[in-house]
Amino acid sequence: MALTPDDVVTKQFQHVRFKDGFDPDEVDDFLDEIVIEWRKALEENVELKAKLAAYESGDAPAAPAAAAEAPAAVVEEAAAPAAAPAEPAPSGSATATAGIIELAQRLHDEHVAEGEAKRAQLIAEAEGEVNRIRTEAEAKQREESARLERERNALEARITELRNFERDYRSQLRGYIEGQLRDLDEKSASTDSTPVSAIGL
């Protein structure tokens, strides 16, 4: 495609979904087209300069047979108009090339600046999210630690209560058993000291 400065100025890129900016592939393809056309313009510029230098030095390439038969004045007349328009062409081509380069550089700078701004925004959002998650996690950890501390205190109080109950129960059981043993001893002693005549023998 023959790329003109107007094509560069009026080029429209498709917006991508779910994020700001243009489609990077489309921008890269367009910049590739600019580079190709730029290289063509540079090659054409070099060729035109070489032809102009050849015409100015009088070392023009051999003319066709019909032109060779024409008088020398006609050949010079034909060469002069051809050389005249060729002279401004490199200047216009260079201007167009410079315009394309400037526009491409500006587009590149804009995309780089936009990318850096987007990166900074994403980093700031990510840091904010990290801080929020960290704060929530620390609050949850403190709450969980307080709950576990309360449960531990409750369990320790219950253990102390059960140990006191066990001690009291053992003490009461020991007192009851010792009382029963004393009663048995007393009954046994009173039975051994009763006279035989008292029991009817």
Solvent accessible surface area in square Angstrom, and as a share of the most:
residue,aa,sasa,rsa
1,M,139,0.62
2,A,89,0.69
3,L,18,0.09
4,T,59,0.35
5,P,58,0.37
6,D,102,0.53
7,D,52,0.27
8,V,7,0.04
9,V,111,0.64
10,T,89,0.52
11,K,73,0.31
12,Q,143,0.64
13,F,22,0.09
14,Q,126,0.56
15,H,141,0.63
16,V,34,0.20
17,R,200,0.73
18,F,206,0.86
19,K,116,0.49
20,D,109,0.57
21,G,16,0.15
22,F,69,0.29
23,D,43,0.22
24,P,73,0.46
25,D,99,0.51
26,E,41,0.19
27,V,11,0.07
28,D,77,0.40
29,D,85,0.44
30,F,8,0.03
31,L,40,0.20
32,D,79,0.41
33,E,64,0.29
34,I,5,0.03
35,V,52,0.30
36,I,93,0.47
37,E,26,0.12
38,W,77,0.27
39,R,151,0.55
40,K,107,0.46
41,A,24,0.18
42,L,79,0.39
43,E,111,0.50
44,E,97,0.44
45,N,20,0.10
46,V,101,0.58
47,E,103,0.46
48,L,35,0.17
49,K,113,0.48
50,A,60,0.47
51,K,116,0.49
52,L,33,0.16
53,A,58,0.45
54,A,26,0.20
55,Y,80,0.31
56,E,127,0.57
57,S,75,0.48
58,G,61,0.59
59,D,108,0.56
60,A,49,0.38
61,P,100,0.63
62,A,106,0.82
63,A,48,0.37
64,P,100,0.63
65,A,79,0.62
66,A,82,0.64
67,A,34,0.26
68,A,75,0.58
69,E,149,0.67
70,A,33,0.26
71,P,88,0.55
72,A,76,0.59
73,A,64,0.50
74,V,78,0.45
75,V,56,0.32
76,E,119,0.53
77,E,121,0.54
78,A,65,0.51
79,A,31,0.24
80,A,63,0.49
81,P,78,0.49
82,A,56,0.44
83,A,20,0.16
84,A,62,0.48
85,P,87,0.55
86,A,23,0.17
87,E,105,0.47
88,P,81,0.51
89,A,42,0.32
90,P,14,0.09
91,S,71,0.46
92,G,43,0.42
93,S,30,0.19
94,A,52,0.40
95,T,95,0.55
96,A,32,0.25
97,T,11,0.06
98,A,57,0.44
99,G,34,0.32
100,I,11,0.06
101,I,65,0.33
102,E,113,0.51
103,L,19,0.09
104,A,19,0.15
105,Q,94,0.42
106,R,118,0.43
107,L,31,0.15
108,H,94,0.42
109,D,68,0.35
110,E,93,0.42
111,H,48,0.22
112,V,65,0.38
113,A,58,0.45
114,E,70,0.31
115,G,40,0.39
116,E,92,0.41
117,A,65,0.50
118,K,68,0.29
119,R,150,0.55
120,A,59,0.46
121,Q,90,0.40
122,L,94,0.47
123,I,87,0.44
124,A,61,0.47
125,E,98,0.44
126,A,55,0.43
127,E,101,0.45
128,G,38,0.37
129,E,76,0.34
130,V,75,0.43
131,N,80,0.41
132,R,115,0.42
133,I,93,0.47
134,R,126,0.46
135,T,84,0.49
136,E,92,0.41
137,A,57,0.44
138,E,78,0.35
139,A,44,0.34
140,K,146,0.62
141,Q,122,0.54
142,R,154,0.56
143,E,122,0.55
144,E,73,0.33
145,S,61,0.40
146,A,44,0.34
147,R,90,0.33
148,L,93,0.46
149,E,75,0.34
150,R,146,0.53
151,E,77,0.34
152,R,120,0.44
153,N,73,0.37
154,A,62,0.48
155,L,113,0.56
156,E,80,0.36
157,A,64,0.50
158,R,123,0.45
159,I,80,0.40
160,T,74,0.43
161,E,94,0.42
162,L,86,0.43
163,R,161,0.59
164,N,57,0.29
165,F,132,0.55
166,E,82,0.37
167,R,145,0.53
168,D,72,0.37
169,Y,117,0.44
170,R,140,0.51
171,S,63,0.41
172,Q,129,0.57
173,L,77,0.38
174,R,137,0.50
175,G,37,0.36
176,Y,139,0.53
177,I,82,0.42
178,E,76,0.34
179,G,17,0.17
180,Q,81,0.36
181,L,98,0.49
182,R,142,0.52
183,D,67,0.35
184,L,110,0.55
185,D,95,0.49
186,E,112,0.50
187,K,135,0.57
188,S,59,0.38
189,A,61,0.47
190,S,65,0.42
191,T,98,0.57
192,D,119,0.62
193,S,88,0.57
194,T,63,0.36
195,P,85,0.54
196,V,92,0.53
197,S,91,0.59
198,A,68,0.52
199,I,111,0.56
200,G,65,0.62
201,L,161,0.80
